[in-house]
Amino acid sequence: MYCVIVGGGKIGEYLARTLLGDGNRVAIVDEDEQTAAHLSEILEGPVLVIQGDGCEVTIQEDAGVQQADIFVAATGQDEDNLAACEIAKRVFGIARTLARVNDPKNLRIFRRLGIESVSSTALIARMIQEEAMMGSMSVAVAMTHDQIGLIDITVPTMRNHDNDQGVLAVDIEFDDGIRLVAVSHNDDIEVVRDTTRIYPGDQVIVAADTDLIAQARSIIRSL
């Protein structure tokens, strides 16, 4: 897996170390010259370190974003993380963008734009690791028990439905063994009913047989 990380502070360094330790390829971008030099010295493995502004198209291109499996914005500024993810999505067509959100009040904005967003460093790393093992980049498995998995998925910008109108939850076709349980919309959580609609940026909770988890993710991602 190839991951591009913008932000080489403690979180970016931790993510890069974790991913490289698992045999992945990493490019990490940071504006600060000393930080970039430090990363070049301490990171080992297939890593590319670039000094520059991760919100610039040319810098992202130098980092090989167009070939990345996932793009992570982990700076200390939410506006920079938002801008960097939007460039990766809109300019380079990256399907999976993950952002560190420093102010929880901004979570709604990120999710509305279809950007997966979390505030926990360890959770970011675990999401990437677990999804890489599953062969699909999306929000990680939240809980697994015996043969049933409960997964939390962020709904992306829809390709087959009107994004303003959303889609009725009951109109989403799942195989037996997959159930859409609940939806979090604008910080309000509701159990799925006949009238429940799903919009880009919503968090949906899906229960599925463990061997159908990847299929459940794929269905939500292809709305």
GULO-695425 format. One record per residue (C-alpha): chain; x, y negated, z; residue in three letters; residue number from 0. Coordinates in steps of 0.02 Angstrom, whole numbers, plus 50000, padded with zeros to 5 digits. Example, Ala and Ser with C-alpha at 12.3 -4.5 7.8 and 13.67 -1.06 7.14 Angstrom:
2
unit: A&u: 50615&v: 50225&w: 50390&code: ALA&pos: 0
unit: A&u: 50684&v: 50053&w: 50357&code: SER&pos: 1
END
This chain:
223
unit: A&u: 50000&v: 50000&w: 50000&code: MET&pos: 0
unit: A&u: 50059&v: 49824&w: 49961&code: TYR&pos: 1
unit: A&u: 50010&v: 49685&w: 50083&code: CYS&pos: 2
unit: A&u: 50044&v: 49499&w: 50070&code: VAL&pos: 3
unit: A&u: 50047&v: 49403&w: 50234&code: ILE&pos: 4
unit: A&u: 50042&v: 49213&w: 50247&code: VAL&pos: 5
unit: A&u: 50108&v: 49154&w: 50415&code: GLY&pos: 6
unit: A&u: 50270&v: 49220&w: 50488&code: GLY&pos: 7
unit: A&u: 50241&v: 49181&w: 50670&code: GLY&pos: 8
unit: A&u: 50221&v: 49312&w: 50806&code: LYS&pos: 9
unit: A&u: 50063&v: 49383&w: 50727&code: ILE&pos: 10
unit: A&u: 50132&v: 49388&w: 50550&code: GLY&pos: 11
unit: A&u: 50295&v: 49466&w: 50611&code: GLU&pos: 12
unit: A&u: 50201&v: 49596&w: 50713&code: TYR&pos: 13
unit: A&u: 50091&v: 49643&w: 50565&code: LEU&pos: 14
unit: A&u: 50240&v: 49655&w: 50448&code: ALA&pos: 15
unit: A&u: 50337&v: 49766&w: 50570&code: ARG&pos: 16
unit: A&u: 50186&v: 49879&w: 50593&code: THR&pos: 17
unit: A&u: 50151&v: 49897&w: 50407&code: LEU&pos: 18
unit: A&u: 50333&v: 49924&w: 50362&code: LEU&pos: 19
unit: A&u: 50349&v: 50054&w: 50499&code: GLY&pos: 20
unit: A&u: 50208&v: 50151&w: 50417&code: ASP&pos: 21
unit: A&u: 50297&v: 50150&w: 50249&code: GLY&pos: 22
unit: A&u: 50200&v: 50009&w: 50165&code: ASN&pos: 23
unit: A&u: 50270&v: 49868&w: 50058&code: ARG&pos: 24
unit: A&u: 50254&v: 49691&w: 50124&code: VAL&pos: 25
unit: A&u: 50280&v: 49512&w: 50066&code: ALA&pos: 26
unit: A&u: 50275&v: 49378&w: 50200&code: ILE&pos: 27
unit: A&u: 50266&v: 49191&w: 50170&code: VAL&pos: 28
unit: A&u: 50305&v: 49049&w: 50291&code: ASP&pos: 29
unit: A&u: 50337&v: 48863&w: 50265&code: GLU&pos: 30
unit: A&u: 50469&v: 48848&w: 50400&code: ASP&pos: 31
unit: A&u: 50648&v: 48878&w: 50342&code: GLU&pos: 32
unit: A&u: 50708&v: 48946&w: 50509&code: GLN&pos: 33
unit: A&u: 50559&v: 49064&w: 50524&code: THR&pos: 34
unit: A&u: 50588&v: 49131&w: 50349&code: ALA&pos: 35
unit: A&u: 50773&v: 49156&w: 50386&code: ALA&pos: 36
unit: A&u: 50732&v: 49246&w: 50549&code: HIS&pos: 37
unit: A&u: 50610&v: 49363&w: 50460&code: LEU&pos: 38
unit: A&u: 50739&v: 49402&w: 50327&code: SER&pos: 39
unit: A&u: 50860&v: 49456&w: 50462&code: GLU&pos: 40
unit: A&u: 50748&v: 49561&w: 50572&code: ILE&pos: 41
unit: A&u: 50626&v: 49646&w: 50453&code: LEU&pos: 42
unit: A&u: 50684&v: 49810&w: 50379&code: GLU&pos: 43
unit: A&u: 50614&v: 49906&w: 50233&code: GLY&pos: 44
unit: A&u: 50530&v: 49857&w: 50068&code: PRO&pos: 45
unit: A&u: 50494&v: 49677&w: 50118&code: VAL&pos: 46
unit: A&u: 50499&v: 49512&w: 50022&code: LEU&pos: 47
unit: A&u: 50515&v: 49352&w: 50126&code: VAL&pos: 48
unit: A&u: 50469&v: 49187&w: 50043&code: ILE&pos: 49
unit: A&u: 50488&v: 49012&w: 50113&code: GLN&pos: 50
unit: A&u: 50344&v: 48906&w: 50052&code: GLY&pos: 51
unit: A&u: 50163&v: 48852&w: 50073&code: ASP&pos: 52
unit: A&u: 50049&v: 49002&w: 50064&code: GLY&pos: 53
unit: A&u: 49907&v: 48888&w: 50009&code: CYS&pos: 54
unit: A&u: 49995&v: 48854&w: 49844&code: GLU&pos: 55
unit: A&u: 49953&v: 48958&w: 49692&code: VAL&pos: 56
unit: A&u: 50134&v: 48967&w: 49633&code: THR&pos: 57
unit: A&u: 50195&v: 49030&w: 49802&code: ILE&pos: 58
unit: A&u: 50061&v: 49165&w: 49807&code: GLN&pos: 59
unit: A&u: 50109&v: 49214&w: 49630&code: GLU&pos: 60
unit: A&u: 50292&v: 49227&w: 49683&code: ASP&pos: 61
unit: A&u: 50237&v: 49342&w: 49824&code: ALA&pos: 62
unit: A&u: 50150&v: 49456&w: 49699&code: GLY&pos: 63
unit: A&u: 49975&v: 49427&w: 49766&code: VAL&pos: 64
unit: A&u: 49903&v: 49485&w: 49600&code: GLN&pos: 65
unit: A&u: 49968&v: 49661&w: 49637&code: GLN&pos: 66
unit: A&u: 49920&v: 49662&w: 49822&code: ALA&pos: 67
unit: A&u: 49799&v: 49787&w: 49898&code: ASP&pos: 68
unit: A&u: 49759&v: 49667&w: 50038&code: ILE&pos: 69
unit: A&u: 49796&v: 49485&w: 50079&code: PHE&pos: 70
unit: A&u: 49812&v: 49427&w: 50260&code: VAL&pos: 71
unit: A&u: 49814&v: 49245&w: 50316&code: ALA&pos: 72
unit: A&u: 49885&v: 49237&w: 50493&code: ALA&pos: 73
unit: A&u: 49940&v: 49057&w: 50521&code: THR&pos: 74
unit: A&u: 49892&v: 48956&w: 50673&code: GLY&pos: 75
unit: A&u: 49780&v: 48842&w: 50569&code: GLN&pos: 76
unit: A&u: 49606&v: 48902&w: 50521&code: ASP&pos: 77
unit: A&u: 49594&v: 48780&w: 50375&code: GLU&pos: 78
unit: A&u: 49755&v: 48849&w: 50302&code: ASP&pos: 79
unit: A&u: 49697&v: 49028&w: 50324&code: ASN&pos: 80
unit: A&u: 49532&v: 48987&w: 50239&code: LEU&pos: 81
unit: A&u: 49617&v: 48899&w: 50093&code: ALA&pos: 82
unit: A&u: 49746&v: 49038&w: 50070&code: ALA&pos: 83
unit: A&u: 49612&v: 49174&w: 50068&code: CYS&pos: 84
unit: A&u: 49503&v: 49076&w: 49946&code: GLU&pos: 85
unit: A&u: 49650&v: 49058&w: 49826&code: ILE&pos: 86
unit: A&u: 49689&v: 49243&w: 49838&code: ALA&pos: 87
unit: A&u: 49506&v: 49287&w: 49804&code: LYS&pos: 88
unit: A&u: 49462&v: 49158&w: 49671&code: ARG&pos: 89
unit: A&u: 49626&v: 49139&w: 49577&code: VAL&pos: 90
unit: A&u: 49701&v: 49313&w: 49590&code: PHE&pos: 91
unit: A&u: 49543&v: 49416&w: 49612&code: GLY&pos: 92
unit: A&u: 49598&v: 49501&w: 49773&code: ILE&pos: 93
unit: A&u: 49449&v: 49602&w: 49836&code: ALA&pos: 94
unit: A&u: 49508&v: 49616&w: 50016&code: ARG&pos: 95
unit: A&u: 49560&v: 49460&w: 50111&code: THR&pos: 96
unit: A&u: 49580&v: 49460&w: 50299&code: LEU&pos: 97
unit: A&u: 49601&v: 49304&w: 50404&code: ALA&pos: 98
unit: A&u: 49654&v: 49265&w: 50580&code: ARG&pos: 99
unit: A&u: 49528&v: 49146&w: 50657&code: VAL&pos: 100
unit: A&u: 49595&v: 49040&w: 50798&code: ASN&pos: 101
unit: A&u: 49433&v: 48950&w: 50842&code: ASP&pos: 102
unit: A&u: 49285&v: 49070&w: 50862&code: PRO&pos: 103
unit: A&u: 49170&v: 48930&w: 50806&code: LYS&pos: 104
unit: A&u: 49241&v: 48950&w: 50631&code: ASN&pos: 105
unit: A&u: 49199&v: 49135&w: 50616&code: LEU&pos: 106
unit: A&u: 49031&v: 49097&w: 50535&code: ARG&pos: 107
unit: A&u: 49113&v: 48996&w: 50396&code: ILE&pos: 108
unit: A&u: 49236&v: 49133&w: 50353&code: PHE&pos: 109
unit: A&u: 49104&v: 49269&w: 50354&code: ARG&pos: 110
unit: A&u: 48985&v: 49165&w: 50248&code: ARG&pos: 111
unit: A&u: 49122&v: 49157&w: 50117&code: LEU&pos: 112
unit: A&u: 49146&v: 49345&w: 50123&code: GLY&pos: 113
unit: A&u: 49316&v: 49335&w: 50208&code: ILE&pos: 114
unit: A&u: 49346&v: 49469&w: 50338&code: GLU&pos: 115
unit: A&u: 49397&v: 49380&w: 50496&code: SER&pos: 116
unit: A&u: 49457&v: 49429&w: 50669&code: VAL&pos: 117
unit: A&u: 49547&v: 49347&w: 50814&code: SER&pos: 118
unit: A&u: 49639&v: 49494&w: 50889&code: SER&pos: 119
unit: A&u: 49815&v: 49530&w: 50827&code: THR&pos: 120
unit: A&u: 49806&v: 49713&w: 50874&code: ALA&pos: 121
unit: A&u: 49637&v: 49730&w: 50790&code: LEU&pos: 122
unit: A&u: 49703&v: 49658&w: 50626&code: ILE&pos: 123
unit: A&u: 49843&v: 49786&w: 50626&code: ALA&pos: 124
unit: A&u: 49726&v: 49929&w: 50670&code: ARG&pos: 125
unit: A&u: 49603&v: 49879&w: 50535&code: MET&pos: 126
unit: A&u: 49738&v: 49882&w: 50402&code: ILE&pos: 127
unit: A&u: 49812&v: 50046&w: 50463&code: GLN&pos: 128
unit: A&u: 49647&v: 50139&w: 50477&code: GLU&pos: 129
unit: A&u: 49582&v: 50075&w: 50311&code: GLU&pos: 130
unit: A&u: 49743&v: 50121&w: 50223&code: ALA&pos: 131
unit: A&u: 49726&v: 50299&w: 50287&code: MET&pos: 132
unit: A&u: 49546&v: 50303&w: 50225&code: MET&pos: 133
unit: A&u: 49599&v: 50237&w: 50054&code: GLY&pos: 134
unit: A&u: 49481&v: 50089&w: 50061&code: SER&pos: 135
unit: A&u: 49511&v: 49914&w: 50126&code: MET&pos: 136
unit: A&u: 49365&v: 49849&w: 50227&code: SER&pos: 137
unit: A&u: 49320&v: 49826&w: 50408&code: VAL&pos: 138
unit: A&u: 49384&v: 49970&w: 50513&code: ALA&pos: 139
unit: A&u: 49291&v: 50111&w: 50597&code: VAL&pos: 140
unit: A&u: 49226&v: 50043&w: 50760&code: ALA&pos: 141
unit: A&u: 49184&v: 50207&w: 50845&code: MET&pos: 142
unit: A&u: 49191&v: 50390&w: 50801&code: THR&pos: 143
unit: A&u: 49112&v: 50532&w: 50899&code: HIS&pos: 144
unit: A&u: 49116&v: 50713&w: 50843&code: ASP&pos: 145
unit: A&u: 49051&v: 50713&w: 50663&code: GLN&pos: 146
unit: A&u: 48968&v: 50542&w: 50665&code: ILE&pos: 147
unit: A&u: 49054&v: 50377&w: 50630&code: GLY&pos: 148
unit: A&u: 48990&v: 50203&w: 50670&code: LEU&pos: 149
unit: A&u: 49068&v: 50073&w: 50555&code: ILE&pos: 150
unit: A&u: 49061&v: 49884&w: 50550&code: ASP&pos: 151
unit: A&u: 49071&v: 49811&w: 50374&code: ILE&pos: 152
unit: A&u: 49074&v: 49631&w: 50314&code: THR&pos: 153
unit: A&u: 48962&v: 49605&w: 50163&code: VAL&pos: 154
unit: A&u: 49063&v: 49526&w: 50022&code: PRO&pos: 155
unit: A&u: 49004&v: 49405&w: 49888&code: THR&pos: 156
unit: A&u: 48873&v: 49506&w: 49795&code: MET&pos: 157
unit: A&u: 48899&v: 49554&w: 49613&code: ARG&pos: 158
unit: A&u: 48730&v: 49636&w: 49579&code: ASN&pos: 159
unit: A&u: 48612&v: 49529&w: 49683&code: HIS&pos: 160
unit: A&u: 48573&v: 49345&w: 49706&code: ASP&pos: 161
unit: A&u: 48687&v: 49285&w: 49847&code: ASN&pos: 162
unit: A&u: 48563&v: 49155&w: 49907&code: ASP&pos: 163
unit: A&u: 48416&v: 49276&w: 49909&code: GLN&pos: 164
unit: A&u: 48517&v: 49422&w: 49977&code: GLY&pos: 165
unit: A&u: 48449&v: 49599&w: 49968&code: VAL&pos: 166
unit: A&u: 48321&v: 49693&w: 50071&code: LEU&pos: 167
unit: A&u: 48407&v: 49822&w: 50180&code: ALA&pos: 168
unit: A&u: 48276&v: 49952&w: 50135&code: VAL&pos: 169
unit: A&u: 48318&v: 49930&w: 49950&code: ASP&pos: 170
unit: A&u: 48498&v: 49987&w: 49974&code: ILE&pos: 171
unit: A&u: 48506&v: 50169&w: 49921&code: GLU&pos: 172
unit: A&u: 48605&v: 50284&w: 50036&code: PHE&pos: 173
unit: A&u: 48623&v: 50473&w: 50031&code: ASP&pos: 174
unit: A&u: 48561&v: 50579&w: 50175&code: ASP&pos: 175
unit: A&u: 48684&v: 50564&w: 50317&code: GLY&pos: 176
unit: A&u: 48703&v: 50374&w: 50304&code: ILE&pos: 177
unit: A&u: 48594&v: 50249&w: 50397&code: ARG&pos: 178
unit: A&u: 48602&v: 50059&w: 50403&code: LEU&pos: 179
unit: A&u: 48573&v: 50024&w: 50587&code: VAL&pos: 180
unit: A&u: 48591&v: 49838&w: 50621&code: ALA&pos: 181
unit: A&u: 48641&v: 49672&w: 50545&code: VAL&pos: 182
unit: A&u: 48728&v: 49521&w: 50621&code: SER&pos: 183
unit: A&u: 48681&v: 49361&w: 50532&code: HIS&pos: 184
unit: A&u: 48736&v: 49189&w: 50595&code: ASN&pos: 185
unit: A&u: 48781&v: 49268&w: 50762&code: ASP&pos: 186
unit: A&u: 48605&v: 49343&w: 50781&code: ASP&pos: 187
unit: A&u: 48598&v: 49533&w: 50785&code: ILE&pos: 188
unit: A&u: 48442&v: 49627&w: 50733&code: GLU&pos: 189
unit: A&u: 48398&v: 49809&w: 50713&code: VAL&pos: 190
unit: A&u: 48357&v: 49845&w: 50531&code: VAL&pos: 191
unit: A&u: 48173&v: 49829&w: 50489&code: ARG&pos: 192
unit: A&u: 48073&v: 49831&w: 50327&code: ASP&pos: 193
unit: A&u: 48092&v: 49642&w: 50313&code: THR&pos: 194
unit: A&u: 48279&v: 49632&w: 50354&code: THR&pos: 195
unit: A&u: 48381&v: 49546&w: 50219&code: ARG&pos: 196
unit: A&u: 48570&v: 49555&w: 50201&code: ILE&pos: 197
unit: A&u: 48678&v: 49411&w: 50141&code: TYR&pos: 198
unit: A&u: 48864&v: 49386&w: 50100&code: PRO&pos: 199
unit: A&u: 48962&v: 49364&w: 50260&code: GLY&pos: 200
unit: A&u: 48842&v: 49467&w: 50366&code: ASP&pos: 201
unit: A&u: 48911&v: 49607&w: 50474&code: GLN&pos: 202
unit: A&u: 48817&v: 49769&w: 50448&code: VAL&pos: 203
unit: A&u: 48826&v: 49920&w: 50563&code: ILE&pos: 204
unit: A&u: 48813&v: 50087&w: 50474&code: VAL&pos: 205
unit: A&u: 48804&v: 50259&w: 50553&code: ALA&pos: 206
unit: A&u: 48865&v: 50400&w: 50441&code: ALA&pos: 207
unit: A&u: 48931&v: 50577&w: 50439&code: ASP&pos: 208
unit: A&u: 49119&v: 50560&w: 50447&code: THR&pos: 209
unit: A&u: 49140&v: 50632&w: 50273&code: ASP&pos: 210
unit: A&u: 49022&v: 50499&w: 50204&code: LEU&pos: 211
unit: A&u: 49106&v: 50347&w: 50283&code: ILE&pos: 212
unit: A&u: 49203&v: 50301&w: 50127&code: ALA&pos: 213
unit: A&u: 49044&v: 50315&w: 50024&code: GLN&pos: 214
unit: A&u: 48950&v: 50202&w: 50144&code: ALA&pos: 215
unit: A&u: 49086&v: 50070&w: 50129&code: ARG&pos: 216
unit: A&u: 49085&v: 50082&w: 49940&code: SER&pos: 217
unit: A&u: 48897&v: 50056&w: 49931&code: ILE&pos: 218
unit: A&u: 48903&v: 49898&w: 50038&code: ILE&pos: 219
unit: A&u: 49053&v: 49833&w: 49941&code: ARG&pos: 220
unit: A&u: 48964&v: 49856&w: 49774&code: SER&pos: 221
unit: A&u: 48805&v: 49760&w: 49816&code: LEU&pos: 222
END
